[in-house]
Amino acid sequence: MTTIGELLRDPALAGLVTRLAPGGDLAGPRVSGVLVAESVTEIARAEPGAVVVLTARASADLSGYRLDVALRVAVEHGVAALVLPAEPPPVIEPSAQAIARSGPVAVLHADARTPLAELVVAVDRTLTAGAAAALERAHRGLTRLSALLADGAPVGRLLAAAEAVVGPVAFRSPRPGEPTAPVLVDGREEGRLAADGDGDRADVMATELVLALCAAAVGETIRRTRRAEEAPEQRRADLLTELLSAERHHAERLLDRARAVGIDIDGWHTALLLQTDDPDDHDLDEGARFDRAVEVRRVALEVARDAGGTWQRARSGAAQLVVRIDPTDPGLDAVTAATAVARDIVARATELGVAARAGVGSAHPGPDGLRRSVAEARGALAARDAPVVSFDSLGTNRFLAEWSASASGSEITRGLLAPLDALGPQRRATAVRTLAAYLDHHGSLLHAAEALHLHRNSLAYRLKRILAMLNVDLDDPDQWMMLQLACRVRMLQDGRARS
């Protein structure tokens, strides 16, 4: 019971306190507590909404303008009521009534023969009864929500249980002043619960507590539901990852398992390889890095499936892989669709604070086609430093990109040109361009010098120093070809790094 009207109707206060003047709003502001004041100046110590009980001595001095002064102090500090234990009851002049109505402040009278302690205890007990009831409601909400969560109840039943305790509860943006609680799923806010904020402080606190408990239960229910839905998908992802990394003789044994869990491994596959490079990653602990990776993975699959078609996720090395699977040849539409999805994924990852790039392979059939599309996607990433690169867009560099992305191509390039790394990045790049021009012009110093805008003798001097660093025999056609390919790949990579 928290309003002045409810205080006056409470049996514990019957006969102890009566209304002395028509001022005040009996159904208005909630009562916050009770304070004993021995003088008018002590009224200023009251909190807003307090019932101030003056001592008999202080009440006896309140008449005429002194009562007006006391009421003005009460109005200024938001006091809900003044209790005057004076005998006989003071006369409330029209001026005092006007001041009381402006507050509003209720002017009450208590029998001067009533012990002050008894009066204060009776008021306080009436006020705390509301707090006890609010605590009981909160406990009832906790008990019910805990039982429903243990039983695996859906979100709708959780909200209904909270509503039965605190009134309407809904997933929505809260209005100003309303109790609210965030719904967290794996640490990420996915909405808020809001409820009406009516009632006194105890009621609002009880509502906030039940709302927080309900939000936690809803978040946990959503998390469990997603885990249950993701379990079969996770098994498919693990199997596809194992298939891509397995040796060919072992991979054959995995194909029937892939078909059994619903992966159309014999269909047409278009690979989207997502590479993330989070600048803040070194500041994150292992748990935070894992959570961020899970979030990017979730977003990638969500964007892909929203685009339509059948998609399956996996991993390829350190990169995340999303594969579009079509039962028949999709033509160029698959690459177009996968490239659009890649752009959306990169944009969403950026919103999460993660720098991402994506490479898109072409559509190829069967298990070998899946590996080929993944290799093309990796080659596209290696060939050009852009947010999204499709293998089909590389033109004449497609072969170089695919070869450089392979383990053998990368090893050959690194092994043949490793001695030039000692020159430093700029001089190494110049040496590679010089050597490539010579090899591309079939060993002609004249034509290579023209292409490089160098004097023939200067080119000859450079080549002599470069070849002295490399362990190659240019009289061997195979070594000539491999060195030429290595130079082309390195220039492609250097060009990507500069773009």
SEFI-332347 format. One record per residue (C-alpha): residue number from 0; residue in one letter; x negated, y negated, z. Coordinates in Angstrom, 3 decimals. Last residue first. Layout:
SITE   guro   vexkol         c1         c2         c3
SITE    NUM        A          X          Y          Z
...
//
This chain:
SITE   guro   vexkol         c1         c2         c3
SITE    498        S    -47.299      2.085    -55.038
SITE    497        R    -50.951      2.455    -53.945
SITE    496        A    -50.525      5.893    -52.349
SITE    495        R    -48.531      7.135    -55.326
SITE    494        G    -51.282      5.997    -57.710
SITE    493        D    -53.860      7.798    -55.596
SITE    492        Q    -51.798     10.982    -55.792
SITE    491        L    -51.444     10.803    -59.572
SITE    490        M    -55.145      9.944    -59.868
SITE    489        R    -55.983     13.006    -57.733
SITE    488        V    -53.754     15.233    -59.873
SITE    487        R    -55.342     14.009    -63.127
SITE    486        C    -58.843     14.461    -61.729
SITE    485        A    -58.030     18.020    -60.578
SITE    484        L    -56.583     18.857    -63.992
SITE    483        Q    -59.770     17.687    -65.737
SITE    482        L    -61.928     19.606    -63.255
SITE    481        M    -59.881     22.753    -63.907
SITE    480        M    -60.175     22.324    -67.679
SITE    479        W    -63.947     21.748    -67.648
SITE    478        Q    -64.427     24.652    -65.234
SITE    477        D    -62.545     26.935    -67.615
SITE    476        P    -64.454     25.645    -70.669
SITE    475        D    -67.876     26.386    -69.021
SITE    474        D    -70.454     23.982    -70.479
SITE    473        L    -69.147     21.472    -67.973
SITE    472        D    -70.762     23.459    -65.150
SITE    471        V    -69.529     22.164    -61.815
SITE    470        N    -71.012     21.597    -58.332
SITE    469        L    -70.270     17.915    -58.136
SITE    468        M    -72.574     15.237    -56.720
SITE    467        A    -74.954     15.235    -59.715
SITE    466        L    -71.892     14.980    -61.952
SITE    465        I    -71.030     11.624    -60.388
SITE    464        R    -74.550     10.181    -60.628
SITE    463        K    -74.964     11.179    -64.289
SITE    462        L    -71.456      9.993    -65.077
SITE    461        R    -72.190      6.530    -63.729
SITE    460        Y    -75.396      6.163    -65.753
SITE    459        A    -73.677      7.345    -68.951
SITE    458        L    -70.843      4.884    -68.370
SITE    457        S    -73.270      2.013    -67.964
SITE    456        N    -75.093      3.078    -71.136
SITE    455        R    -71.829      3.124    -73.119
SITE    454        H    -70.880     -0.325    -71.944
SITE    453        L    -67.617     -0.333    -70.047
SITE    452        H    -64.033     -1.272    -70.935
SITE    451        L    -62.778      2.015    -69.425
SITE    450        A    -61.060      3.185    -72.604
SITE    449        E    -63.945      1.892    -74.727
SITE    448        A    -66.465      3.704    -72.542
SITE    447        A    -64.463      6.934    -72.866
SITE    446        H    -64.419      6.588    -76.674
SITE    445        L    -68.180      6.053    -76.933
SITE    444        L    -69.212      8.546    -74.250
SITE    443        S    -67.258     11.309    -76.036
SITE    442        G    -67.016     14.325    -73.730
SITE    441        H    -63.609     15.484    -74.978
SITE    440        H    -61.963     12.087    -74.492
SITE    439        D    -59.891     13.367    -71.530
SITE    438        L    -63.079     14.632    -69.819
SITE    437        Y    -64.846     11.254    -70.058
SITE    436        A    -61.760      9.315    -69.003
SITE    435        A    -61.189     11.707    -66.068
SITE    434        L    -64.792     11.291    -64.853
SITE    433        T    -64.499      7.502    -64.804
SITE    432        R    -61.067      7.577    -63.157
SITE    431        V    -62.377      9.974    -60.481
SITE    430        A    -65.461      7.833    -59.835
SITE    429        T    -63.358      4.682    -59.490
SITE    428        A    -61.029      6.440    -57.014
SITE    427        R    -64.048      7.643    -55.015
SITE    426        R    -65.512      4.147    -54.964
SITE    425        Q    -62.273      2.772    -53.531
SITE    424        P    -61.573      5.540    -50.981
SITE    423        G    -65.089      6.083    -49.602
SITE    422        L    -68.076      7.534    -51.461
SITE    421        A    -68.290     10.590    -49.183
SITE    420        D    -64.945     11.762    -50.559
SITE    419        L    -66.706     12.443    -53.891
SITE    418        P    -68.080     15.754    -52.589
SITE    417        A    -64.474     17.022    -52.058
SITE    416        L    -63.532     16.748    -55.760
SITE    415        L    -63.662     20.421    -56.736
SITE    414        G    -62.453     21.813    -53.404
SITE    413        R    -59.559     19.395    -52.872
SITE    412        T    -58.224     19.847    -56.376
SITE    411        I    -58.599     23.635    -56.257
SITE    410        E    -56.951     23.918    -52.840
SITE    409        S    -53.995     21.730    -53.808
SITE    408        G    -53.460     23.662    -57.023
SITE    407        S    -53.692     27.016    -55.248
SITE    406        A    -51.237     26.060    -52.492
SITE    405        S    -48.732     24.650    -54.953
SITE    404        A    -47.703     20.998    -54.704
SITE    403        S    -50.513     19.947    -57.045
SITE    402        W    -49.236     22.357    -59.709
SITE    401        E    -45.638     21.148    -59.484
SITE    400        A    -46.668     17.488    -59.565
SITE    399        L    -49.088     18.075    -62.419
SITE    398        F    -46.435     19.898    -64.426
SITE    397        R    -43.851     17.185    -63.841
SITE    396        N    -46.252     14.358    -64.659
SITE    395        T    -45.097     14.231    -68.273
SITE    394        G    -41.640     13.062    -67.170
SITE    393        L    -41.381     12.613    -63.390
SITE    392        S    -37.618     11.964    -63.311
SITE    391        D    -36.694     15.660    -63.471
SITE    390        F    -38.522     16.295    -60.208
SITE    389        S    -36.243     13.898    -58.383
SITE    388        V    -37.740     11.241    -56.147
SITE    387        V    -36.005      9.535    -53.203
SITE    386        P    -37.551      6.992    -50.829
SITE    385        A    -40.533      6.399    -53.138
SITE    384        D    -44.185      7.419    -52.887
SITE    383        R    -44.473      9.416    -56.097
SITE    382        A    -46.096     12.702    -57.070
SITE    381        A    -46.289     14.486    -53.716
SITE    380        L    -42.582     14.176    -52.967
SITE    379        A    -41.715     15.317    -56.497
SITE    378        G    -44.062     18.278    -56.078
SITE    377        R    -42.285     19.281    -52.881
SITE    376        A    -38.944     19.145    -54.677
SITE    375        E    -40.422     21.164    -57.544
SITE    374        A    -41.729     23.810    -55.141
SITE    373        V    -38.273     24.024    -53.521
SITE    372        S    -36.660     24.423    -56.961
SITE    371        R    -39.130     27.175    -57.845
SITE    370        R    -38.531     29.047    -54.625
SITE    369        L    -34.766     28.932    -55.186
SITE    368        G    -35.191     29.994    -58.808
SITE    367        D    -37.157     33.025    -57.675
SITE    366        P    -34.243     33.984    -55.416
SITE    365        G    -31.673     33.555    -58.192
SITE    364        P    -30.959     30.746    -60.618
SITE    363        H    -32.628     27.337    -61.028
SITE    362        A    -31.335     23.782    -60.548
SITE    361        S    -34.046     21.101    -60.552
SITE    360        G    -35.864     19.874    -57.455
SITE    359        V    -35.114     16.841    -55.319
SITE    358        G    -37.677     15.096    -53.113
SITE    357        A    -36.685     13.081    -50.074
SITE    356        R    -38.329     10.426    -47.947
SITE    355        A    -37.593      9.486    -44.337
SITE    354        A    -38.483      6.806    -41.782
SITE    353        V    -36.496      7.535    -38.617
SITE    352        G    -34.795      4.733    -36.676
SITE    351        L    -31.370      6.388    -36.651
SITE    350        E    -30.173      3.910    -39.280
SITE    349        T    -33.167      4.994    -41.385
SITE    348        A    -31.974      8.593    -41.127
SITE    347        R    -28.578      7.510    -42.467
SITE    346        A    -30.197      5.764    -45.463
SITE    345        V    -32.442      8.757    -46.186
SITE    344        I    -29.410     11.068    -46.030
SITE    343        D    -27.385      8.837    -48.365
SITE    342        R    -30.223      8.697    -50.907
SITE    341        A    -30.634     12.480    -50.768
SITE    340        V    -26.898     12.976    -51.348
SITE    339        A    -27.115     10.865    -54.511
SITE    338        T    -30.130     12.893    -55.660
SITE    337        A    -28.284     16.157    -54.958
SITE    336        A    -25.300     15.031    -57.043
SITE    335        T    -27.437     13.989    -60.017
SITE    334        V    -29.540     17.146    -59.750
SITE    333        A    -26.428     19.336    -59.664
SITE    332        D    -24.743     17.468    -62.520
SITE    331        L    -27.684     18.276    -64.807
SITE    330        G    -26.310     21.728    -65.523
SITE    329        P    -24.206     23.447    -62.858
SITE    328        D    -25.152     26.994    -63.971
SITE    327        T    -22.815     29.315    -62.103
SITE    326        P    -22.126     30.199    -58.431
SITE    325        D    -23.554     26.851    -57.261
SITE    324        I    -25.779     26.466    -54.178
SITE    323        R    -27.012     23.069    -52.997
SITE    322        V    -30.019     23.494    -50.747
SITE    321        V    -30.995     21.320    -47.773
SITE    320        L    -34.572     21.663    -46.567
SITE    319        Q    -36.246     20.028    -43.622
SITE    318        A    -39.979     19.511    -43.923
SITE    317        A    -42.695     20.871    -41.629
SITE    316        G    -43.145     24.032    -43.718
SITE    315        S    -39.965     24.631    -45.651
SITE    314        R    -36.999     24.664    -43.324
SITE    313        A    -33.412     25.751    -43.896
SITE    312        R    -30.028     24.225    -44.676
SITE    311        Q    -27.225     25.547    -46.843
SITE    310        W    -24.870     23.576    -49.036
SITE    309        T    -21.731     24.529    -50.952
SITE    308        G    -19.894     21.805    -52.852
SITE    307        G    -18.552     18.484    -51.663
SITE    306        A    -20.248     15.215    -50.761
SITE    305        D    -19.108     15.526    -47.150
SITE    304        R    -21.102     18.759    -47.012
SITE    303        A    -24.342     16.994    -47.913
SITE    302        V    -23.793     14.062    -45.542
SITE    301        E    -23.059     16.403    -42.619
SITE    300        L    -26.032     18.636    -43.432
SITE    299        A    -28.427     15.698    -43.422
SITE    298        V    -26.839     14.125    -40.325
SITE    297        R    -27.210     17.345    -38.333
SITE    296        R    -30.829     17.737    -39.401
SITE    295        V    -31.587     14.140    -38.471
SITE    294        E    -29.972     14.696    -35.050
SITE    293        V    -31.844     17.946    -34.457
SITE    292        A    -35.137     16.259    -35.354
SITE    291        R    -34.361     13.438    -32.930
SITE    290        D    -33.585     15.878    -30.121
SITE    289        F    -36.788     17.828    -30.797
SITE    288        R    -38.883     14.671    -30.773
SITE    287        A    -37.268     13.618    -27.492
SITE    286        G    -37.990     16.997    -25.907
SITE    285        E    -41.616     16.972    -27.047
SITE    284        D    -42.273     13.537    -25.610
SITE    283        L    -41.949     10.462    -27.787
SITE    282        D    -44.572      7.718    -28.195
SITE    281        H    -46.334      9.541    -31.027
SITE    280        D    -43.034      9.702    -32.937
SITE    279        D    -42.582      5.943    -32.989
SITE    278        P    -43.614      5.591    -36.636
SITE    277        D    -41.258      8.466    -37.577
SITE    276        D    -42.382     10.120    -40.794
SITE    275        T    -39.646     12.421    -42.012
SITE    274        Q    -39.791     14.617    -45.106
SITE    273        L    -36.519     15.895    -46.537
SITE    272        L    -36.605     18.485    -49.328
SITE    271        L    -33.472     18.741    -51.456
SITE    270        A    -33.387     21.999    -53.414
SITE    269        T    -30.955     22.826    -56.213
SITE    268        H    -30.106     26.551    -56.311
SITE    267        W    -28.050     28.489    -58.813
SITE    266        G    -26.441     31.705    -57.571
SITE    265        D    -28.066     35.064    -56.707
SITE    264        I    -28.807     34.007    -53.109
SITE    263        D    -25.132     33.282    -52.505
SITE    262        I    -25.695     33.164    -48.734
SITE    261        G    -22.752     34.769    -46.912
SITE    260        V    -24.361     36.710    -44.057
SITE    259        A    -24.428     39.973    -46.073
SITE    258        R    -25.984     38.313    -49.145
SITE    257        A    -28.902     37.054    -47.055
SITE    256        R    -29.312     40.473    -45.433
SITE    255        D    -29.397     42.081    -48.891
SITE    254        L    -32.103     39.614    -49.958
SITE    253        L    -34.306     40.135    -46.905
SITE    252        R    -35.810     43.440    -48.067
SITE    251        E    -36.987     41.811    -51.310
SITE    250        A    -38.693     39.104    -49.283
SITE    249        H    -41.047     41.673    -47.776
SITE    248        H    -42.575     42.614    -51.127
SITE    247        R    -42.640     38.951    -52.184
SITE    246        E    -44.429     37.680    -49.098
SITE    245        A    -42.119     35.779    -46.779
SITE    244        S    -42.015     31.994    -46.397
SITE    243        L    -38.881     31.330    -48.429
SITE    242        L    -37.044     34.354    -47.042
SITE    241        E    -37.858     33.429    -43.446
SITE    240        T    -36.402     29.950    -43.948
SITE    239        L    -33.303     31.471    -45.583
SITE    238        L    -32.883     33.847    -42.648
SITE    237        D    -33.253     31.085    -40.076
SITE    236        A    -30.754     28.879    -41.917
SITE    235        R    -28.247     31.728    -42.218
SITE    234        R    -28.542     32.464    -38.496
SITE    233        Q    -28.121     28.757    -37.745
SITE    232        E    -24.925     28.667    -39.855
SITE    231        P    -23.531     31.609    -37.885
SITE    230        A    -24.313     29.769    -34.597
SITE    229        E    -23.283     26.306    -35.779
SITE    228        E    -19.576     26.704    -35.103
SITE    227        A    -20.186     28.007    -31.590
SITE    226        R    -22.751     25.292    -30.968
SITE    225        R    -20.309     22.698    -32.251
SITE    224        T    -17.560     23.891    -29.934
SITE    223        R    -19.916     23.946    -26.957
SITE    222        R    -21.034     20.357    -27.628
SITE    221        I    -17.444     19.166    -28.073
SITE    220        T    -16.484     20.793    -24.768
SITE    219        E    -19.502     19.241    -23.018
SITE    218        G    -18.568     15.779    -24.283
SITE    217        V    -14.928     16.247    -23.234
SITE    216        A    -15.987     17.378    -19.742
SITE    215        A    -18.316     14.391    -19.346
SITE    214        A    -15.590     12.024    -20.568
SITE    213        C    -13.087     13.588    -18.137
SITE    212        L    -15.444     13.176    -15.189
SITE    211        A    -16.154      9.555    -16.159
SITE    210        L    -12.420      8.878    -16.551
SITE    209        V    -11.681     10.487    -13.187
SITE    208        L    -14.276      8.251    -11.533
SITE    207        E    -13.163      5.094    -13.345
SITE    206        T     -9.529      5.785    -12.423
SITE    205        A    -10.456      6.312     -8.775
SITE    204        M    -12.407      3.057     -8.803
SITE    203        V     -9.461      1.241    -10.362
SITE    202        D     -7.057      2.643     -7.755
SITE    201        A     -9.423      1.727     -4.901
SITE    200        R     -9.856     -1.801     -6.260
SITE    199        D     -6.147     -2.380     -6.585
SITE    198        G     -3.976     -1.261     -9.468
SITE    197        D     -3.871     -1.644    -13.236
SITE    196        G     -6.896     -0.806    -15.401
SITE    195        D     -5.187      1.227    -18.111
SITE    194        A     -7.430      3.915    -19.539
SITE    193        A    -10.290      4.187    -22.019
SITE    192        L    -12.411      7.064    -23.266
SITE    191        R    -15.339      6.163    -25.462
SITE    190        G    -16.847      7.460    -28.674
SITE    189        E    -19.642      9.661    -29.959
SITE    188        E    -22.462      8.523    -27.709
SITE    187        R    -25.552     10.632    -28.292
SITE    186        G    -27.271     12.442    -25.421
SITE    185        D    -26.450     15.915    -26.689
SITE    184        V    -22.799     14.865    -26.946
SITE    183        L    -21.954     11.840    -24.811
SITE    182        V    -18.400     10.542    -24.386
SITE    181        P    -18.751      7.062    -22.900
SITE    180        A    -16.507      5.926    -20.011
SITE    179        T    -13.984      3.093    -19.780
SITE    178        P    -11.951      1.230    -17.158
SITE    177        E    -10.182     -1.741    -18.757
SITE    176        G    -11.305     -5.319    -18.112
SITE    175        P    -11.385     -6.349    -21.754
SITE    174        R     -9.749     -3.715    -23.996
SITE    173        P    -11.497     -0.398    -24.388
SITE    172        S    -12.291      1.039    -27.830
SITE    171        R    -10.396      4.273    -28.285
SITE    170        F    -10.287      7.964    -27.370
SITE    169        A     -7.286      7.989    -25.042
SITE    168        V     -6.143      8.155    -21.437
SITE    167        P     -2.596      7.236    -20.310
SITE    166        G     -2.031      7.517    -16.531
SITE    165        V     -4.542      8.169    -13.753
SITE    164        V     -3.809     11.706    -12.492
SITE    163        A     -1.579     13.336    -15.121
SITE    162        E     -3.514     11.426    -17.768
SITE    161        A     -6.741     13.147    -16.725
SITE    160        A     -5.148     16.576    -17.150
SITE    159        A     -3.720     15.584    -20.542
SITE    158        L     -7.151     14.429    -21.704
SITE    157        L     -8.658     17.775    -20.727
SITE    156        R     -5.809     19.635    -22.420
SITE    155        G     -6.403     17.791    -25.692
SITE    154        V    -10.156     18.427    -25.599
SITE    153        P     -9.713     22.195    -25.668
SITE    152        A     -9.919     24.397    -22.546
SITE    151        G    -13.012     26.577    -22.136
SITE    150        D    -11.811     28.112    -18.847
SITE    149        A    -14.714     26.558    -16.914
SITE    148        L    -13.864     23.176    -18.432
SITE    147        L    -10.214     23.567    -17.383
SITE    146        A    -11.200     24.429    -13.807
SITE    145        S    -13.611     21.485    -13.563
SITE    144        L    -10.971     19.113    -14.975
SITE    143        R     -8.387     20.247    -12.423
SITE    142        T    -10.670     19.986     -9.404
SITE    141        L    -12.101     16.634    -10.465
SITE    140        G     -8.645     15.185    -11.146
SITE    139        R     -7.336     16.331     -7.747
SITE    138        H    -10.389     14.823     -6.080
SITE    137        A     -9.801     11.509     -7.864
SITE    136        R     -6.139     11.544     -6.837
SITE    135        E     -7.104     12.222     -3.205
SITE    134        L     -9.577      9.363     -3.335
SITE    133        A     -6.806      7.053     -4.568
SITE    132        A     -4.533      8.208     -1.768
SITE    131        A     -7.272      7.552      0.772
SITE    130        A     -7.834      4.109     -0.697
SITE    129        G     -4.114      3.330     -0.435
SITE    128        A     -4.054      4.489      3.204
SITE    127        T     -7.020      2.187      3.722
SITE    126        L     -4.734     -0.852      3.478
SITE    125        T     -2.170      0.409      5.977
SITE    124        R     -4.885      1.417      8.404
SITE    123        D     -6.468     -2.045      8.096
SITE    122        V     -3.189     -3.800      8.882
SITE    121        A     -2.520     -1.585     11.912
SITE    120        V     -6.112     -1.933     13.128
SITE    119        V     -5.915     -5.734     12.882
SITE    118        L     -2.644     -5.881     14.853
SITE    117        E     -3.818     -3.492     17.554
SITE    116        A     -7.066     -5.459     17.942
SITE    115        L     -5.134     -8.715     18.323
SITE    114        P     -3.008     -7.354     21.153
SITE    113        T      0.650     -8.122     20.442
SITE    112        R      1.978    -10.671     22.968
SITE    111        A      1.496    -13.484     20.428
SITE    110        D      4.096    -11.820     18.205
SITE    109        A      2.810    -12.076     14.657
SITE    108        H      3.857    -14.613     12.042
SITE    107        L      3.096    -14.621      8.336
SITE    106        V      2.313    -17.367      5.809
SITE    105        A      1.875    -15.830      2.341
SITE    104        V     -0.654    -17.665      0.175
SITE    103        P      0.013    -18.257     -3.511
SITE    102        G     -1.948    -20.341     -3.780
SITE    101        S      0.423    -23.027     -5.061
SITE    100        R      3.321    -21.564     -3.045
SITE     99        A      1.372    -21.975      0.212
SITE     98        I      0.552    -25.618     -0.586
SITE     97        A      4.204    -26.384     -1.265
SITE     96        Q      5.292    -24.679      1.968
SITE     95        A      2.737    -26.715      3.921
SITE     94        S      4.102    -29.951      2.471
SITE     93        P      7.693    -28.837      3.224
SITE     92        E      6.802    -28.338      6.918
SITE     91        I      6.318    -24.896      8.379
SITE     90        V      7.292    -25.005     12.056
SITE     89        P      4.963    -22.917     14.226
SITE     88        P      6.263    -19.713     15.817
SITE     87        P      6.741    -20.170     19.587
SITE     86        E      4.413    -18.554     20.414
SITE     85        A      1.515    -18.161     18.025
SITE     84        P      0.074    -15.078     16.323
SITE     83        L     -0.403    -16.796     12.902
SITE     82        V     -1.196    -14.391     10.049
SITE     81        L     -2.492    -16.133      6.889
SITE     80        A     -2.010    -14.266      3.607
SITE     79        A     -3.578    -13.503      0.213
SITE     78        V     -6.702    -15.655      0.593
SITE     77        G     -8.073    -16.898     -2.738
SITE     76        H    -10.868    -19.017     -1.239
SITE     75        E     -9.461    -22.415     -2.222
SITE     74        V     -5.920    -21.351     -1.308
SITE     73        A     -7.017    -20.409      2.227
SITE     72        V     -8.894    -23.675      2.680
SITE     71        R     -5.793    -25.568      1.500
SITE     70        L     -3.660    -23.514      3.889
SITE     69        A     -5.829    -24.443      6.863
SITE     68        V     -5.721    -28.131      5.938
SITE     67        D     -1.915    -28.091      5.638
SITE     66        L     -1.727    -26.325      9.010
SITE     65        R     -3.773    -29.130     10.510
SITE     64        Y     -1.497    -31.682      8.779
SITE     63        G      1.510    -30.612     10.838
SITE     62        S      0.811    -27.809     13.244
SITE     61        L     -2.008    -25.376     13.677
SITE     60        D     -3.604    -25.825     17.115
SITE     59        A     -1.770    -22.844     18.612
SITE     58        S     -2.940    -20.629     15.761
SITE     57        A     -6.619    -21.080     16.628
SITE     56        R     -5.956    -20.148     20.267
SITE     55        A     -3.819    -17.142     19.304
SITE     54        T     -6.571    -15.869     16.988
SITE     53        L     -6.087    -16.196     13.251
SITE     52        V     -5.538    -13.092     11.143
SITE     51        V     -6.752    -13.584      7.564
SITE     50        V     -5.385    -11.073      5.024
SITE     49        A     -7.980    -10.925      2.253
SITE     48        G     -7.275    -11.161     -1.487
SITE     47        P    -10.417    -13.142     -2.283
SITE     46        E    -13.048    -12.551      0.415
SITE     45        A    -12.744    -14.465      3.675
SITE     44        R    -15.614    -16.505      5.092
SITE     43        A    -13.846    -19.783      4.276
SITE     42        I    -11.177    -18.869      6.819
SITE     41        E    -13.900    -19.374      9.432
SITE     40        T    -13.466    -23.149      9.134
SITE     39        V     -9.885    -22.893     10.405
SITE     38        S    -11.036    -21.338     13.655
SITE     37        E    -11.255    -17.975     15.428
SITE     36        A    -10.807    -15.983     12.222
SITE     35        V    -10.180    -12.225     12.095
SITE     34        L    -10.505    -10.721      8.583
SITE     33        V     -8.489     -8.019      6.759
SITE     32        G     -9.073     -6.383      3.392
SITE     31        S     -8.568     -6.516     -0.369
SITE     30        V     -4.848     -7.201     -0.679
SITE     29        R     -3.625     -7.042     -4.264
SITE     28        P     -2.334    -10.197     -5.880
SITE     27        G      1.427    -10.555     -6.403
SITE     26        A      4.395     -8.553     -5.170
SITE     25        L      4.960    -10.660     -2.020
SITE     24        D      4.019    -13.869     -3.787
SITE     23        G      3.392    -16.618     -1.272
SITE     22        G      5.465    -19.417      0.236
SITE     21        P      8.947    -18.694      1.668
SITE     20        A      7.714    -19.259      5.236
SITE     19        L      7.295    -17.132      8.372
SITE     18        R      7.341    -13.592      7.018
SITE     17        T      7.175    -11.082      9.811
SITE     16        V      4.389     -9.085     11.419
SITE     15        L      4.498     -6.729     14.434
SITE     14        G      8.113     -5.565     14.265
SITE     13        A      7.372     -3.088     11.501
SITE     12        L      3.611     -2.997     10.930
SITE     11        A      3.163      0.783     11.115
SITE     10        P      6.466      1.264      9.280
SITE      9        D      5.052     -0.439      6.151
SITE      8        R      7.543     -2.848      4.604
SITE      7        L      5.553     -5.975      5.474
SITE      6        L      2.369     -4.455      4.055
SITE      5        E      4.178     -3.435      0.872
SITE      4        G      5.356     -7.015      0.345
SITE      3        I      1.851     -8.345      0.935
SITE      2        T      0.557     -5.988     -1.744
SITE      1        T     -1.806     -3.038     -1.185
SITE      0        M      0.000      0.000      0.000
//
